[in-house]
Amino acid sequence: MEFAFVSGDPALDLVATVESRRGAAVDLLAAPEDLERWIRACDGLPDEVAVDAASFAAALRLREAIYRLTLERLRGDRFTPAGLAVVNGAAAGPALGVELSDAGLRLSGGADAVLAQLARQGITLLADRLACLKECGRADCTRVYLDRSRGGRRTWCGMDACGNRVKAAAYRARRRAAREEPDPG
Ligand SMILES: [Zn+2]
């Protein structure tokens, strides 16, 4: 399964590793190796990070806490203290190493630094009252994304993953309705 980085923020992309959260949820992070692959694929994180069982469990706790706070933010509710404790605790972890070389930027750090970075990014996003957070318009998707479009008019998390699927389904439904219409003659 390929990971999609279309949420506009790595913390939301982490949350989206559970698909169809209100239906038959699919968790793309089934084992520590999956998280290692996700970290390698995610921009702004080091390529080679070893994830052990403890940091894997911490990552899933962080992911679900960010999701909970994101839903609260979407609903305009107060943040639950338990969610805040998880995210703020992770954000207090070590910083990623950043080095400049002729080859460009090199990032380094362990799993705790990666989780701290994701937690800080989630905090920055959730604290920004002007950030336009939305849930994808395709009901089964449930991905929350940051809408940076002018006027906040984006409807789908991604055109390929969801927009085109919904449009194709609507087209098929129209065709079906047209066929089933009684013959005017
Ligand atoms: Zn979607």
Backbone and ligand atoms as CSV (ligand in chain L), in Angstrom:
chain,resi,resn,atom,element,x,y,z
A,1,MET,N,N,0.851,-1.204,0.000
A,1,MET,CA,C,0.000,0.000,0.000
A,1,MET,C,C,0.883,1.249,0.000
A,2,GLU,N,N,0.582,2.145,-0.895
A,2,GLU,CA,C,1.347,3.390,-0.978
A,2,GLU,C,C,0.795,4.429,-0.023
A,3,PHE,N,N,1.691,5.172,0.586
A,3,PHE,CA,C,1.266,6.265,1.451
A,3,PHE,C,C,1.001,7.500,0.593
A,4,ALA,N,N,-0.007,8.275,0.994
A,4,ALA,CA,C,-0.304,9.522,0.276
A,4,ALA,C,C,0.029,10.698,1.186
A,5,PHE,N,N,0.727,11.667,0.596
A,5,PHE,CA,C,1.078,12.867,1.364
A,5,PHE,C,C,0.358,14.054,0.715
A,6,VAL,N,N,-0.938,14.122,0.949
A,6,VAL,CA,C,-1.755,15.150,0.279
A,6,VAL,C,C,-2.468,16.047,1.273
A,7,SER,N,N,-2.197,15.866,2.580
A,7,SER,CA,C,-2.957,16.621,3.584
A,7,SER,C,C,-2.472,18.059,3.748
A,8,GLY,N,N,-1.272,18.343,3.237
A,8,GLY,CA,C,-0.744,19.695,3.389
A,8,GLY,C,C,0.011,19.891,4.686
A,9,ASP,N,N,0.126,18.856,5.492
A,9,ASP,CA,C,0.859,18.935,6.747
A,9,ASP,C,C,1.232,17.514,7.168
A,10,PRO,N,N,2.481,17.299,7.567
A,10,PRO,CA,C,2.896,15.929,7.900
A,10,PRO,C,C,2.129,15.326,9.078
A,11,ALA,N,N,1.721,16.160,10.041
A,11,ALA,CA,C,0.961,15.617,11.179
A,11,ALA,C,C,-0.383,15.068,10.687
A,12,LEU,N,N,-1.010,15.773,9.744
A,12,LEU,CA,C,-2.280,15.281,9.187
A,12,LEU,C,C,-2.043,14.070,8.288
A,13,ASP,N,N,-0.905,14.035,7.602
A,13,ASP,CA,C,-0.585,12.851,6.792
A,13,ASP,C,C,-0.395,11.628,7.688
A,14,LEU,N,N,0.187,11.847,8.859
A,14,LEU,CA,C,0.327,10.737,9.814
A,14,LEU,C,C,-1.057,10.249,10.259
A,15,VAL,N,N,-1.932,11.182,10.590
A,15,VAL,CA,C,-3.303,10.832,11.001
A,15,VAL,C,C,-3.989,10.024,9.894
A,16,ALA,N,N,-3.701,10.382,8.640
A,16,ALA,CA,C,-4.378,9.747,7.502
A,16,ALA,C,C,-3.835,8.363,7.189
A,17,THR,N,N,-2.874,7.858,7.983
A,17,THR,CA,C,-2.450,6.471,7.775
A,17,THR,C,C,-3.512,5.494,8.282
A,18,VAL,N,N,-4.572,6.018,8.911
A,18,VAL,CA,C,-5.785,5.209,9.103
A,18,VAL,C,C,-6.810,5.739,8.107
A,19,GLU,N,N,-7.221,4.883,7.178
A,19,GLU,CA,C,-8.203,5.276,6.179
A,19,GLU,C,C,-9.595,4.834,6.617
A,20,SER,N,N,-10.619,5.514,6.098
A,20,SER,CA,C,-12.028,5.172,6.379
A,20,SER,C,C,-12.273,5.028,7.873
A,21,ARG,N,N,-11.961,6.080,8.615
A,21,ARG,CA,C,-11.999,5.983,10.069
A,21,ARG,C,C,-13.394,5.697,10.628
A,22,ARG,N,N,-14.443,6.094,9.907
A,22,ARG,CA,C,-15.787,5.850,10.449
A,22,ARG,C,C,-16.422,4.573,9.895
A,23,GLY,N,N,-15.733,3.901,8.992
A,23,GLY,CA,C,-16.292,2.685,8.426
A,23,GLY,C,C,-15.406,1.500,8.767
A,24,ALA,N,N,-15.051,0.734,7.731
A,24,ALA,CA,C,-14.122,-0.383,7.924
A,24,ALA,C,C,-12.712,0.191,7.870
A,25,ALA,N,N,-12.248,0.688,9.009
A,25,ALA,CA,C,-10.977,1.407,9.046
A,25,ALA,C,C,-9.824,0.513,8.617
A,26,VAL,N,N,-8.908,1.086,7.852
A,26,VAL,CA,C,-7.714,0.380,7.401
A,26,VAL,C,C,-6.507,1.111,7.965
A,27,ASP,N,N,-5.691,0.408,8.756
A,27,ASP,CA,C,-4.494,1.020,9.335
A,27,ASP,C,C,-3.279,0.629,8.492
A,28,LEU,N,N,-2.684,1.632,7.838
A,28,LEU,CA,C,-1.529,1.366,6.975
A,28,LEU,C,C,-0.253,1.144,7.786
A,29,LEU,N,N,-0.301,1.483,9.071
A,29,LEU,CA,C,0.861,1.262,9.935
A,29,LEU,C,C,0.582,0.065,10.832
A,30,ALA,N,N,0.844,-1.133,10.296
A,30,ALA,CA,C,0.546,-2.350,11.045
A,30,ALA,C,C,1.734,-2.792,11.896
A,31,ALA,N,N,2.936,-2.363,11.526
A,31,ALA,CA,C,4.153,-2.825,12.213
A,31,ALA,C,C,5.196,-1.715,12.170
A,32,PRO,N,N,6.218,-1.782,13.051
A,32,PRO,CA,C,7.255,-0.739,13.060
A,32,PRO,C,C,7.890,-0.497,11.686
A,33,GLU,N,N,8.043,-1.542,10.871
A,33,GLU,CA,C,8.645,-1.369,9.540
A,33,GLU,C,C,7.787,-0.454,8.666
A,34,ASP,N,N,6.475,-0.511,8.851
A,34,ASP,CA,C,5.594,0.370,8.072
A,34,ASP,C,C,5.868,1.826,8.429
A,35,LEU,N,N,6.080,2.065,9.719
A,35,LEU,CA,C,6.369,3.445,10.144
A,35,LEU,C,C,7.733,3.888,9.608
A,36,GLU,N,N,8.699,2.980,9.574
A,36,GLU,CA,C,10.007,3.320,8.994
A,36,GLU,C,C,9.853,3.721,7.531
A,37,ARG,N,N,9.030,2.997,6.798
A,37,ARG,CA,C,8.787,3.326,5.377
A,37,ARG,C,C,8.069,4.667,5.262
A,38,TRP,N,N,7.113,4.898,6.163
A,38,TRP,CA,C,6.356,6.154,6.112
A,38,TRP,C,C,7.295,7.343,6.372
A,39,ILE,N,N,8.162,7.199,7.366
A,39,ILE,CA,C,9.108,8.275,7.706
A,39,ILE,C,C,10.031,8.548,6.517
A,40,ARG,N,N,10.507,7.487,5.857
A,40,ARG,CA,C,11.392,7.654,4.701
A,40,ARG,C,C,10.653,8.394,3.579
A,41,ALA,N,N,9.366,8.121,3.425
A,41,ALA,CA,C,8.603,8.723,2.327
A,41,ALA,C,C,8.167,10.152,2.633
A,42,CYS,N,N,8.178,10.525,3.905
A,42,CYS,CA,C,7.652,11.835,4.299
A,42,CYS,C,C,8.727,12.910,4.148
A,43,ASP,N,N,8.412,13.979,3.448
A,43,ASP,CA,C,9.335,15.115,3.319
A,43,ASP,C,C,9.603,15.733,4.682
A,44,GLY,N,N,10.832,16.187,4.868
A,44,GLY,CA,C,11.153,16.907,6.096
A,44,GLY,C,C,11.506,16.025,7.268
A,45,LEU,N,N,11.632,14.708,7.019
A,45,LEU,CA,C,12.055,13.775,8.066
A,45,LEU,C,C,13.275,13.006,7.554
A,46,PRO,N,N,14.128,12.507,8.462
A,46,PRO,CA,C,15.308,11.748,8.018
A,46,PRO,C,C,14.901,10.495,7.242
A,47,ASP,N,N,15.826,9.986,6.430
A,47,ASP,CA,C,15.508,8.813,5.598
A,47,ASP,C,C,15.599,7.508,6.381
A,48,GLU,N,N,16.622,7.391,7.177
A,48,GLU,CA,C,16.850,6.112,7.861
A,48,GLU,C,C,16.606,6.275,9.354
A,49,VAL,N,N,15.471,5.830,9.819
A,49,VAL,CA,C,15.152,5.919,11.243
A,49,VAL,C,C,14.697,4.543,11.702
A,50,ALA,N,N,15.360,4.018,12.719
A,50,ALA,CA,C,14.971,2.717,13.255
A,50,ALA,C,C,13.831,2.914,14.255
A,51,VAL,N,N,12.766,2.149,14.065
A,51,VAL,CA,C,11.601,2.243,14.954
A,51,VAL,C,C,11.476,0.948,15.736
A,52,ASP,N,N,11.599,1.029,17.056
A,52,ASP,CA,C,11.405,-0.182,17.863
A,52,ASP,C,C,9.946,-0.233,18.353
A,53,ALA,N,N,9.626,-1.286,19.093
A,53,ALA,CA,C,8.228,-1.495,19.493
A,53,ALA,C,C,7.717,-0.343,20.349
A,54,ALA,N,N,8.578,0.179,21.239
A,54,ALA,CA,C,8.137,1.260,22.137
A,54,ALA,C,C,7.872,2.543,21.351
A,55,SER,N,N,8.760,2.895,20.422
A,55,SER,CA,C,8.508,4.124,19.669
A,55,SER,C,C,7.358,3.951,18.687
A,56,PHE,N,N,7.144,2.708,18.239
A,56,PHE,CA,C,5.987,2.465,17.374
A,56,PHE,C,C,4.687,2.714,18.152
A,57,ALA,N,N,4.627,2.190,19.366
A,57,ALA,CA,C,3.437,2.418,20.196
A,57,ALA,C,C,3.265,3.912,20.492
A,58,ALA,N,N,4.368,4.607,20.741
A,58,ALA,CA,C,4.293,6.046,21.008
A,58,ALA,C,C,3.794,6.805,19.781
A,59,ALA,N,N,4.217,6.357,18.599
A,59,ALA,CA,C,3.790,7.013,17.362
A,59,ALA,C,C,2.283,6.852,17.148
A,60,LEU,N,N,1.764,5.654,17.422
A,60,LEU,CA,C,0.324,5.432,17.247
A,60,LEU,C,C,-0.472,6.251,18.266
A,61,ARG,N,N,0.069,6.349,19.502
A,61,ARG,CA,C,-0.594,7.185,20.517
A,61,ARG,C,C,-0.616,8.644,20.070
A,62,LEU,N,N,0.512,9.101,19.545
A,62,LEU,CA,C,0.592,10.488,19.064
A,62,LEU,C,C,-0.380,10.703,17.906
A,63,ARG,N,N,-0.396,9.752,16.977
A,63,ARG,CA,C,-1.284,9.864,15.814
A,63,ARG,C,C,-2.738,10.004,16.257
A,64,GLU,N,N,-3.178,9.131,17.171
A,64,GLU,CA,C,-4.584,9.166,17.584
A,64,GLU,C,C,-4.891,10.426,18.407
A,65,ALA,N,N,-3.900,10.909,19.163
A,65,ALA,CA,C,-4.110,12.149,19.926
A,65,ALA,C,C,-4.258,13.335,18.977
A,66,ILE,N,N,-3.426,13.382,17.932
A,66,ILE,CA,C,-3.536,14.479,16.964
A,66,ILE,C,C,-4.899,14.408,16.266
A,67,TYR,N,N,-5.339,13.182,15.957
A,67,TYR,CA,C,-6.648,13.052,15.299
A,67,TYR,C,C,-7.767,13.578,16.204
A,68,ARG,N,N,-7.701,13.191,17.467
A,68,ARG,CA,C,-8.736,13.614,18.414
A,68,ARG,C,C,-8.765,15.146,18.530
A,69,LEU,N,N,-7.590,15.756,18.661
A,69,LEU,CA,C,-7.518,17.218,18.781
A,69,LEU,C,C,-7.987,17.890,17.490
A,70,THR,N,N,-7.683,17.243,16.361
A,70,THR,CA,C,-8.108,17.804,15.072
A,70,THR,C,C,-9.624,17.802,14.962
A,71,LEU,N,N,-10.260,16.704,15.379
A,71,LEU,CA,C,-11.727,16.648,15.359
A,71,LEU,C,C,-12.304,17.724,16.283
A,72,GLU,N,N,-11.692,17.890,17.443
A,72,GLU,CA,C,-12.180,18.904,18.386
A,72,GLU,C,C,-12.054,20.296,17.778
A,73,ARG,N,N,-10.941,20.505,17.106
A,73,ARG,CA,C,-10.726,21.785,16.428
A,73,ARG,C,C,-11.786,21.996,15.325
A,74,LEU,N,N,-12.090,20.941,14.549
A,74,LEU,CA,C,-13.083,21.044,13.475
A,74,LEU,C,C,-14.464,21.371,14.041
A,75,ARG,N,N,-14.766,20.797,15.205
A,75,ARG,CA,C,-16.084,21.000,15.819
A,75,ARG,C,C,-16.142,22.280,16.630
A,76,GLY,N,N,-14.998,22.905,16.850
A,76,GLY,CA,C,-14.968,24.090,17.693
A,76,GLY,C,C,-15.062,23.765,19.171
A,77,ASP,N,N,-14.764,22.504,19.535
A,77,ASP,CA,C,-14.781,22.094,20.948
A,77,ASP,C,C,-13.473,22.476,21.635
A,78,ARG,N,N,-13.496,22.413,22.962
A,78,ARG,CA,C,-12.253,22.559,23.715
A,78,ARG,C,C,-11.422,21.295,23.536
A,79,PHE,N,N,-10.097,21.453,23.586
A,79,PHE,CA,C,-9.223,20.291,23.470
A,79,PHE,C,C,-9.294,19.460,24.751
A,80,THR,N,N,-9.336,18.124,24.604
A,80,THR,CA,C,-9.335,17.273,25.809
A,80,THR,C,C,-7.931,17.252,26.416
A,81,PRO,N,N,-7.836,17.337,27.744
A,81,PRO,CA,C,-6.527,17.348,28.407
A,81,PRO,C,C,-5.687,16.123,28.067
A,82,ALA,N,N,-6.322,14.946,27.925
A,82,ALA,CA,C,-5.547,13.729,27.632
A,82,ALA,C,C,-4.843,13.849,26.277
A,83,GLY,N,N,-5.549,14.357,25.284
A,83,GLY,CA,C,-4.943,14.544,23.959
A,83,GLY,C,C,-3.819,15.566,24.012
A,84,LEU,N,N,-4.058,16.652,24.719
A,84,LEU,CA,C,-3.028,17.689,24.847
A,84,LEU,C,C,-1.775,17.136,25.518
A,85,ALA,N,N,-1.968,16.290,26.551
A,85,ALA,CA,C,-0.823,15.754,27.287
A,85,ALA,C,C,0.053,14.899,26.370
A,86,VAL,N,N,-0.575,14.080,25.525
A,86,VAL,CA,C,0.195,13.220,24.615
A,86,VAL,C,C,0.986,14.064,23.622
A,87,VAL,N,N,0.305,15.031,23.002
A,87,VAL,CA,C,0.950,15.817,21.943
A,87,VAL,C,C,2.021,16.738,22.536
A,88,ASN,N,N,1.700,17.404,23.630
A,88,ASN,CA,C,2.689,18.301,24.246
A,88,ASN,C,C,3.878,17.519,24.797
A,89,GLY,N,N,3.609,16.313,25.327
A,89,GLY,CA,C,4.693,15.473,25.835
A,89,GLY,C,C,5.644,15.067,24.717
A,90,ALA,N,N,5.073,14.650,23.563
A,90,ALA,CA,C,5.914,14.240,22.427
A,90,ALA,C,C,6.717,15.430,21.900
A,91,ALA,N,N,6.116,16.611,21.903
A,91,ALA,CA,C,6.780,17.801,21.351
A,91,ALA,C,C,7.979,18.218,22.184
A,92,ALA,N,N,8.043,17.761,23.422
A,92,ALA,CA,C,9.174,18.110,24.295
A,92,ALA,C,C,10.399,17.245,24.011
A,93,GLY,N,N,10.296,16.316,23.066
A,93,GLY,CA,C,11.421,15.442,22.723
A,93,GLY,C,C,12.536,16.186,22.016
A,94,PRO,N,N,13.624,15.463,21.683
A,94,PRO,CA,C,14.791,16.117,21.075
A,94,PRO,C,C,14.512,16.645,19.672
A,95,ALA,N,N,15.354,17.565,19.234
A,95,ALA,CA,C,15.207,18.141,17.891
A,95,ALA,C,C,15.924,17.266,16.866
A,96,LEU,N,N,15.490,17.339,15.617
A,96,LEU,CA,C,16.192,16.678,14.526
A,96,LEU,C,C,17.522,17.398,14.293
A,97,GLY,N,N,18.533,16.638,13.874
A,97,GLY,CA,C,19.778,17.265,13.451
A,97,GLY,C,C,19.634,17.781,12.030
A,98,VAL,N,N,20.157,18.976,11.774
A,98,VAL,CA,C,20.088,19.570,10.437
A,98,VAL,C,C,21.495,19.975,10.024
A,99,GLU,N,N,21.976,19.432,8.911
A,99,GLU,CA,C,23.332,19.761,8.435
A,99,GLU,C,C,23.284,20.204,6.987
A,100,LEU,N,N,24.120,21.191,6.679
A,100,LEU,CA,C,24.248,21.655,5.295
A,100,LEU,C,C,25.503,21.051,4.677
A,101,SER,N,N,25.374,20.561,3.446
A,101,SER,CA,C,26.555,20.116,2.697
A,101,SER,C,C,26.324,20.495,1.244
A,102,ASP,N,N,27.310,20.223,0.393
A,102,ASP,CA,C,27.134,20.552,-1.026
A,102,ASP,C,C,25.988,19.757,-1.636
A,103,ALA,N,N,25.701,18.619,-1.056
A,103,ALA,CA,C,24.594,17.801,-1.563
A,103,ALA,C,C,23.241,18.352,-1.106
A,104,GLY,N,N,23.250,19.337,-0.232
A,104,GLY,CA,C,21.996,19.924,0.243
A,104,GLY,C,C,21.834,19.711,1.729
A,105,LEU,N,N,20.586,19.543,2.113
A,105,LEU,CA,C,20.241,19.433,3.531
A,105,LEU,C,C,20.279,17.969,3.957
A,106,ARG,N,N,20.878,17.703,5.121
A,106,ARG,CA,C,20.823,16.344,5.641
A,106,ARG,C,C,20.164,16.360,7.012
A,107,LEU,N,N,19.117,15.572,7.160
A,107,LEU,CA,C,18.393,15.491,8.432
A,107,LEU,C,C,18.789,14.213,9.148
A,108,SER,N,N,18.907,14.276,10.452
A,108,SER,CA,C,19.226,13.075,11.207
A,108,SER,C,C,18.458,13.101,12.520
A,109,GLY,N,N,18.407,11.927,13.152
A,109,GLY,CA,C,17.722,11.851,14.440
A,109,GLY,C,C,17.049,10.510,14.599
A,110,GLY,N,N,16.698,10.183,15.821
A,110,GLY,CA,C,16.034,8.922,16.097
A,110,GLY,C,C,14.521,9.084,16.054
A,111,ALA,N,N,13.836,8.005,16.383
A,111,ALA,CA,C,12.374,8.001,16.326
A,111,ALA,C,C,11.775,9.052,17.266
A,112,ASP,N,N,12.408,9.261,18.427
A,112,ASP,CA,C,11.849,10.251,19.362
A,112,ASP,C,C,11.913,11.662,18.773
A,113,ALA,N,N,13.011,11.945,18.034
A,113,ALA,CA,C,13.128,13.259,17.399
A,113,ALA,C,C,12.093,13.414,16.281
A,114,VAL,N,N,11.829,12.322,15.569
A,114,VAL,CA,C,10.820,12.362,14.502
A,114,VAL,C,C,9.437,12.625,15.101
A,115,LEU,N,N,9.110,11.934,16.177
A,115,LEU,CA,C,7.794,12.124,16.808
A,115,LEU,C,C,7.681,13.540,17.377
A,116,ALA,N,N,8.783,14.045,17.938
A,116,ALA,CA,C,8.761,15.413,18.467
A,116,ALA,C,C,8.497,16.414,17.349
A,117,GLN,N,N,9.144,16.192,16.199
A,117,GLN,CA,C,8.954,17.080,15.049
A,117,GLN,C,C,7.495,17.050,14.577
A,118,LEU,N,N,6.916,15.832,14.472
A,118,LEU,CA,C,5.522,15.705,14.025
A,118,LEU,C,C,4.574,16.360,15.035
A,119,ALA,N,N,4.872,16.174,16.324
A,119,ALA,CA,C,4.020,16.767,17.354
A,119,ALA,C,C,4.074,18.292,17.270
A,120,ARG,N,N,5.286,18.849,17.078
A,120,ARG,CA,C,5.416,20.316,16.984
A,120,ARG,C,C,4.673,20.852,15.777
A,121,GLN,N,N,4.748,20.107,14.656
A,121,GLN,CA,C,4.040,20.555,13.462
A,121,GLN,C,C,2.531,20.493,13.676
A,122,GLY,N,N,2.076,19.437,14.357
A,122,GLY,CA,C,0.651,19.338,14.668
A,122,GLY,C,C,0.196,20.473,15.572
A,123,ILE,N,N,1.018,20.796,16.559
A,123,ILE,CA,C,0.678,21.881,17.494
A,123,ILE,C,C,0.595,23.214,16.751
A,124,THR,N,N,1.592,23.480,15.903
A,124,THR,CA,C,1.607,24.738,15.143
A,124,THR,C,C,0.346,24.853,14.294
A,125,LEU,N,N,-0.043,23.731,13.690
A,125,LEU,CA,C,-1.229,23.738,12.829
A,125,LEU,C,C,-2.508,23.947,13.649
A,126,LEU,N,N,-2.641,23.196,14.738
A,126,LEU,CA,C,-3.889,23.262,15.511
A,126,LEU,C,C,-4.018,24.585,16.266
A,127,ALA,N,N,-2.894,25.242,16.525
A,127,ALA,CA,C,-2.941,26.526,17.228
A,127,ALA,C,C,-3.289,27.667,16.281
A,128,ASP,N,N,-3.166,27.413,14.975
A,128,ASP,CA,C,-3.385,28.473,13.987
A,128,ASP,C,C,-4.877,28.569,13.675
A,129,ARG,N,N,-5.519,29.554,14.245
A,129,ARG,CA,C,-6.980,29.685,14.078
A,129,ARG,C,C,-7.366,30.045,12.649
A,130,LEU,N,N,-6.388,30.504,11.869
A,130,LEU,CA,C,-6.703,30.875,10.488
A,130,LEU,C,C,-6.503,29.700,9.529
A,131,ALA,N,N,-5.870,28.630,10.005
A,131,ALA,CA,C,-5.658,27.470,9.140
A,131,ALA,C,C,-7.018,26.851,8.813
A,132,CYS,N,N,-7.248,26.624,7.524
A,132,CYS,CA,C,-8.546,26.104,7.070
A,132,CYS,C,C,-8.476,24.579,7.013
A,133,LEU,N,N,-8.899,23.934,8.098
A,133,LEU,CA,C,-8.883,22.468,8.156
A,133,LEU,C,C,-10.233,21.940,7.695
A,134,LYS,N,N,-10.191,20.898,6.884
A,134,LYS,CA,C,-11.433,20.316,6.365
A,134,LYS,C,C,-11.320,18.810,6.321
A,135,GLU,N,N,-12.484,18.169,6.399
A,135,GLU,CA,C,-12.493,16.737,6.132
A,135,GLU,C,C,-12.869,16.534,4.674
A,136,CYS,N,N,-12.232,15.544,4.041
A,136,CYS,CA,C,-12.464,15.274,2.623
A,136,CYS,C,C,-13.949,15.077,2.330
A,137,GLY,N,N,-14.382,15.571,1.159
A,137,GLY,CA,C,-15.786,15.496,0.764
A,137,GLY,C,C,-16.251,14.114,0.378
A,138,ARG,N,N,-15.309,13.169,0.196
A,138,ARG,CA,C,-15.741,11.786,-0.087
A,138,ARG,C,C,-15.964,11.102,1.250
A,139,ALA,N,N,-17.198,10.667,1.488
A,139,ALA,CA,C,-17.610,10.240,2.826
A,139,ALA,C,C,-16.716,9.144,3.414
A,140,ASP,N,N,-16.298,8.188,2.581
A,140,ASP,CA,C,-15.510,7.064,3.088
A,140,ASP,C,C,-14.071,7.432,3.426
A,141,CYS,N,N,-13.611,8.579,2.939
A,141,CYS,CA,C,-12.180,8.888,3.032
A,141,CYS,C,C,-11.786,9.274,4.462
A,142,THR,N,N,-12.464,10.241,5.014
A,142,THR,CA,C,-12.267,10.771,6.379
A,142,THR,C,C,-10.910,11.445,6.590
A,143,ARG,N,N,-10.152,11.698,5.521
A,143,ARG,CA,C,-8.869,12.397,5.696
A,143,ARG,C,C,-9.121,13.884,5.977
A,144,VAL,N,N,-8.432,14.397,6.956
A,144,VAL,CA,C,-8.483,15.837,7.234
A,144,VAL,C,C,-7.284,16.485,6.549
A,145,TYR,N,N,-7.520,17.600,5.863
A,145,TYR,CA,C,-6.430,18.268,5.143
A,145,TYR,C,C,-6.476,19.764,5.397
A,146,LEU,N,N,-5.356,20.386,5.068
A,146,LEU,CA,C,-5.230,21.825,5.201
A,146,LEU,C,C,-5.524,22.435,3.833
A,147,ASP,N,N,-6.602,23.198,3.746
A,147,ASP,CA,C,-6.999,23.813,2.478
A,147,ASP,C,C,-6.290,25.153,2.336
A,148,ARG,N,N,-5.298,25.198,1.436
A,148,ARG,CA,C,-4.562,26.442,1.206
A,148,ARG,C,C,-5.069,27.173,-0.031
A,149,SER,N,N,-6.144,26.683,-0.653
A,149,SER,CA,C,-6.619,27.306,-1.883
A,149,SER,C,C,-7.227,28.674,-1.575
A,150,ARG,N,N,-7.208,29.545,-2.558
A,150,ARG,CA,C,-7.779,30.865,-2.383
A,150,ARG,C,C,-9.283,30.740,-2.105
A,151,GLY,N,N,-9.734,31.351,-1.043
A,151,GLY,CA,C,-11.141,31.288,-0.706
A,151,GLY,C,C,-11.550,29.958,-0.073
A,152,GLY,N,N,-10.598,29.053,0.166
A,152,GLY,CA,C,-10.888,27.770,0.817
A,152,GLY,C,C,-11.931,26.964,0.066
A,153,ARG,N,N,-11.711,26.776,-1.243
A,153,ARG,CA,C,-12.752,26.119,-2.035
A,153,ARG,C,C,-12.434,24.677,-2.382
A,154,ARG,N,N,-11.361,24.151,-1.793
A,154,ARG,CA,C,-11.005,22.763,-2.098
A,154,ARG,C,C,-11.992,21.825,-1.396
A,155,THR,N,N,-12.432,20.782,-2.091
A,155,THR,CA,C,-13.449,19.871,-1.555
A,155,THR,C,C,-12.884,18.505,-1.200
A,156,TRP,N,N,-11.795,18.128,-1.890
A,156,TRP,CA,C,-11.267,16.772,-1.712
A,156,TRP,C,C,-9.855,16.834,-1.146
A,157,CYS,N,N,-9.465,15.741,-0.464
A,157,CYS,CA,C,-8.087,15.675,0.030
A,157,CYS,C,C,-7.138,15.639,-1.151
A,158,GLY,N,N,-7.495,14.931,-2.215
A,158,GLY,CA,C,-6.688,14.863,-3.427
A,158,GLY,C,C,-7.588,14.533,-4.595
A,159,MET,N,N,-7.285,15.113,-5.740
A,159,MET,CA,C,-8.122,14.889,-6.917
A,159,MET,C,C,-8.039,13.426,-7.348
A,160,ASP,N,N,-6.840,12.852,-7.356
A,160,ASP,CA,C,-6.680,11.473,-7.824
A,160,ASP,C,C,-7.372,10.494,-6.884
A,161,ALA,N,N,-7.104,10.665,-5.594
A,161,ALA,CA,C,-7.608,9.687,-4.625
A,161,ALA,C,C,-9.116,9.788,-4.474
A,162,CYS,N,N,-9.648,10.988,-4.447
A,162,CYS,CA,C,-11.053,11.139,-4.077
A,162,CYS,C,C,-11.886,11.949,-5.066
A,163,GLY,N,N,-11.408,13.084,-5.507
A,163,GLY,CA,C,-12.213,13.950,-6.377
A,163,GLY,C,C,-12.688,13.221,-7.625
A,164,ASN,N,N,-11.748,12.571,-8.315
A,164,ASN,CA,C,-12.116,11.898,-9.561
A,164,ASN,C,C,-13.020,10.700,-9.313
A,165,ARG,N,N,-12.823,10.048,-8.164
A,165,ARG,CA,C,-13.681,8.891,-7.845
A,165,ARG,C,C,-15.116,9.342,-7.631
A,166,VAL,N,N,-15.301,10.446,-6.896
A,166,VAL,CA,C,-16.653,10.929,-6.633
A,166,VAL,C,C,-17.299,11.400,-7.928
A,167,LYS,N,N,-16.503,12.103,-8.770
A,167,LYS,CA,C,-17.062,12.593,-10.032
A,167,LYS,C,C,-17.441,11.438,-10.955
A,168,ALA,N,N,-16.614,10.401,-10.994
A,168,ALA,CA,C,-16.915,9.243,-11.837
A,168,ALA,C,C,-18.179,8.537,-11.341
A,169,ALA,N,N,-18.336,8.434,-10.018
A,169,ALA,CA,C,-19.522,7.780,-9.454
A,169,ALA,C,C,-20.777,8.599,-9.771
A,170,ALA,N,N,-20.662,9.932,-9.697
A,170,ALA,CA,C,-21.809,10.791,-10.000
A,170,ALA,C,C,-22.187,10.661,-11.474
A,171,TYR,N,N,-21.160,10.558,-12.343
A,171,TYR,CA,C,-21.408,10.410,-13.777
A,171,TYR,C,C,-22.140,9.101,-14.057
A,172,ARG,N,N,-21.666,8.015,-13.415
A,172,ARG,CA,C,-22.317,6.718,-13.614
A,172,ARG,C,C,-23.766,6.755,-13.130
A,173,ALA,N,N,-24.006,7.453,-12.014
A,173,ALA,CA,C,-25.361,7.543,-11.470
A,173,ALA,C,C,-26.274,8.308,-12.427
A,174,ARG,N,N,-25.722,9.373,-13.045
A,174,ARG,CA,C,-26.533,10.146,-14.004
A,174,ARG,C,C,-26.877,9.304,-15.228
A,175,ARG,N,N,-25.877,8.536,-15.704
A,175,ARG,CA,C,-26.106,7.672,-16.864
A,175,ARG,C,C,-27.207,6.660,-16.559
A,176,ARG,N,N,-27.133,6.082,-15.361
A,176,ARG,CA,C,-28.099,5.076,-14.957
A,176,ARG,C,C,-29.493,5.696,-14.899
A,177,ALA,N,N,-29.583,6.890,-14.289
A,177,ALA,CA,C,-30.877,7.570,-14.157
A,177,ALA,C,C,-31.453,7.864,-15.547
A,178,ALA,N,N,-30.577,8.263,-16.481
A,178,ALA,CA,C,-31.036,8.609,-17.846
A,178,ALA,C,C,-31.597,7.367,-18.527
A,179,ARG,N,N,-30.910,6.221,-18.305
A,179,ARG,CA,C,-31.359,4.978,-18.953
A,179,ARG,C,C,-32.709,4.522,-18.390
A,180,GLU,N,N,-32.896,4.780,-17.098
A,180,GLU,CA,C,-34.103,4.265,-16.456
A,180,GLU,C,C,-35.305,5.185,-16.639
A,181,GLU,N,N,-35.078,6.337,-17.256
A,181,GLU,CA,C,-36.201,7.255,-17.462
A,181,GLU,C,C,-37.196,6.625,-18.453
A,182,PRO,N,N,-38.503,6.776,-18.205
A,182,PRO,CA,C,-39.483,6.171,-19.095
A,182,PRO,C,C,-39.404,6.776,-20.502
A,183,ASP,N,N,-39.644,5.946,-21.473
A,183,ASP,CA,C,-39.603,6.406,-22.860
A,183,ASP,C,C,-40.717,7.429,-23.087
A,184,PRO,N,N,-40.377,8.648,-23.585
A,184,PRO,CA,C,-41.415,9.680,-23.742
A,184,PRO,C,C,-42.440,9.296,-24.817
A,185,GLY,N,N,-42.094,8.363,-25.742
A,185,GLY,CA,C,-43.019,8.006,-26.804
A,185,GLY,C,C,-44.021,7.066,-26.275
L,1,ZN,ZN,ZN,-10.183,12.046,0.394
